[in-house]
C-alpha cells in the first residue's frame, strides 16, 4: 500500500492554490487536490518569526511520481522555498486507491 502518498503544499493565496491544483490534476500528476482555506502558519524565515495566512493543498498521488511532481510544483509555486512534503499511505480503501492509480500518470 506504500505505492501511494499524500502530498502537503502551502501557498499564499486562493488564486495560486486554484491554479496549482487545476494544473496538477489536468496534467495527471495527482488524482485529487483538496484546498483548505485560511490556515495560519507560524514559522521562522531568515531569522524572524513570521505568522501568515495560507492555503493548504492536500494531494493524492502515486509515490513514484513524487520527484517529478515536486519539480512541477516548483515551476508553478511563487515561494522561494515552498513546503512540499509527502506522507506515504499505509492503508486506504482499495477502490479509492485504484481510482488514484487510474487518474494519475503511469
C-alpha positions as a Markdown table, in Angstrom:
| # | Residue | x | y | z |
|---|---|---|---|---|
| 1 | Unk | 0.0 | 0.0 | 0.0 |
| 2 | Unk | 3.0 | 2.4 | 0.1 |
| 3 | Unk | 2.6 | 2.9 | -3.6 |
| 4 | Unk | 0.5 | 6.0 | -2.7 |
| 5 | Unk | 1.2 | 9.2 | -0.9 |
| 6 | Unk | -0.5 | 12.3 | 0.4 |
| 7 | Unk | 1.4 | 15.5 | -0.5 |
| 8 | Unk | 1.1 | 18.7 | 1.5 |
| 9 | Unk | 1.9 | 22.1 | -0.1 |
| 10 | Unk | 1.1 | 25.5 | 1.4 |
| 11 | Unk | 0.5 | 28.6 | -0.8 |
| 12 | Unk | -0.1 | 32.3 | -0.1 |
| 13 | Unk | -3.4 | 32.9 | -1.7 |
| 14 | Unk | -6.5 | 31.3 | -3.2 |
| 15 | Unk | -5.7 | 32.1 | -6.8 |
| 16 | Unk | -2.4 | 30.3 | -6.5 |
| 17 | Unk | -4.0 | 27.4 | -4.8 |
| 18 | Unk | -6.6 | 27.0 | -7.5 |
| 19 | Unk | -4.1 | 27.4 | -10.3 |
| 20 | Unk | -1.7 | 24.8 | -8.9 |
| 21 | Unk | -4.5 | 22.3 | -8.1 |
| 22 | Unk | -6.0 | 22.7 | -11.6 |
| 23 | Unk | -2.7 | 22.2 | -13.5 |
| 24 | Unk | -1.6 | 19.2 | -11.4 |
| 25 | Unk | -5.0 | 17.4 | -11.9 |
| 26 | Unk | -5.2 | 18.3 | -15.6 |
| 27 | Unk | -1.6 | 17.0 | -16.1 |
| 28 | Unk | -2.4 | 13.9 | -14.1 |
| 29 | Unk | 0.4 | 14.4 | -11.5 |
| 30 | Unk | -2.3 | 14.0 | -8.9 |
| 31 | Unk | -5.8 | 12.5 | -8.8 |
| 32 | Unk | -7.2 | 15.0 | -6.4 |
| 33 | Unk | -6.3 | 18.2 | -4.6 |
| 34 | Unk | -8.2 | 19.4 | -1.5 |
| 35 | Unk | -7.8 | 23.1 | -0.9 |
| 36 | Unk | -8.1 | 24.0 | 2.8 |
| 37 | Unk | -8.6 | 27.8 | 3.1 |
| 38 | Unk | -7.2 | 30.3 | 5.5 |
| 39 | Unk | -4.9 | 28.3 | 7.7 |
| 40 | Unk | -2.5 | 30.3 | 10.0 |
| 41 | Unk | 1.2 | 29.3 | 9.6 |
| 42 | Unk | 3.7 | 30.4 | 12.2 |
| 43 | Unk | 7.3 | 29.8 | 11.1 |
| 44 | Unk | 10.9 | 31.0 | 11.2 |
| 45 | Unk | 12.2 | 32.6 | 8.0 |
| 46 | Unk | 15.5 | 34.3 | 7.6 |
| 47 | Unk | 15.9 | 34.8 | 11.3 |
| 48 | Unk | 12.5 | 36.1 | 12.0 |
| 49 | Unk | 9.3 | 34.5 | 13.3 |
| 50 | Unk | 6.5 | 35.1 | 10.8 |
| 51 | Unk | 2.8 | 34.5 | 11.0 |
| 52 | Unk | 0.8 | 34.4 | 7.8 |
| 53 | Unk | -2.5 | 33.2 | 6.4 |
| 54 | Unk | -2.0 | 30.5 | 3.8 |
| 55 | Unk | -4.0 | 27.8 | 1.9 |
| 56 | Unk | -3.1 | 24.2 | 2.3 |
| 57 | Unk | -3.2 | 21.8 | -0.7 |
| 58 | Unk | -3.7 | 18.1 | 0.2 |
| 59 | Unk | -2.9 | 16.0 | -2.8 |
| 60 | Unk | -3.3 | 12.3 | -3.5 |
| 61 | Unk | -0.9 | 10.6 | -5.9 |
| 62 | Unk | 1.4 | 7.7 | -6.6 |
| 63 | Unk | 4.6 | 7.7 | -4.6 |
| 64 | Unk | 6.6 | 7.0 | -7.7 |
| 65 | Unk | 5.6 | 10.4 | -9.1 |
| 66 | Unk | 6.9 | 12.4 | -6.2 |
| 67 | Unk | 10.2 | 13.7 | -7.7 |
| 68 | Unk | 8.6 | 14.8 | -10.9 |
| 69 | Unk | 5.6 | 16.2 | -9.1 |
| 70 | Unk | 7.9 | 18.2 | -6.8 |
| 71 | Unk | 9.7 | 19.7 | -9.8 |
| 72 | Unk | 6.4 | 20.6 | -11.4 |
| 73 | Unk | 5.2 | 22.3 | -8.2 |
| 74 | Unk | 8.5 | 24.3 | -8.0 |
| 75 | Unk | 7.8 | 25.6 | -11.6 |
| 76 | Unk | 4.3 | 26.7 | -10.6 |
| 77 | Unk | 4.9 | 28.0 | -7.0 |
| 78 | Unk | 5.7 | 31.6 | -6.0 |
| 79 | Unk | 7.6 | 30.8 | -2.8 |
| 80 | Unk | 11.4 | 30.8 | -2.7 |
| 81 | Unk | 11.3 | 27.6 | -0.6 |
| 82 | Unk | 7.8 | 26.1 | -0.6 |
| 83 | Unk | 6.6 | 23.4 | 1.7 |
| 84 | Unk | 6.4 | 20.2 | -0.3 |
| 85 | Unk | 6.2 | 17.1 | 1.8 |
| 86 | Unk | 5.0 | 13.6 | 1.2 |
| 87 | Unk | 3.4 | 11.1 | 3.7 |
| 88 | Unk | 3.2 | 7.6 | 2.4 |
| 89 | Unk | -0.2 | 5.9 | 2.8 |
| 90 | Unk | -0.1 | 2.7 | 4.8 |
| 91 | Unk | -3.8 | 1.9 | 4.4 |
| 92 | Unk | -6.7 | 3.1 | 2.3 |
| 93 | Unk | -10.0 | 2.0 | 0.8 |
| 94 | Unk | -8.9 | -0.3 | -2.1 |
| 95 | Unk | -11.4 | 1.2 | -4.5 |
| 96 | Unk | -10.2 | 4.8 | -3.7 |
| 97 | Unk | -6.6 | 3.8 | -4.2 |
| 98 | Unk | -7.5 | 2.1 | -7.5 |
| 99 | Unk | -9.2 | 5.4 | -8.5 |
| 100 | Unk | -6.0 | 7.4 | -7.6 |
| 101 | Unk | -4.0 | 4.9 | -9.7 |
| 102 | Unk | -6.3 | 5.3 | -12.7 |
| 103 | Unk | -6.2 | 9.1 | -12.6 |
| 104 | Unk | -2.5 | 9.7 | -12.4 |
| 105 | Unk | 0.3 | 9.1 | -14.8 |
| 106 | Unk | 1.6 | 5.5 | -15.1 |
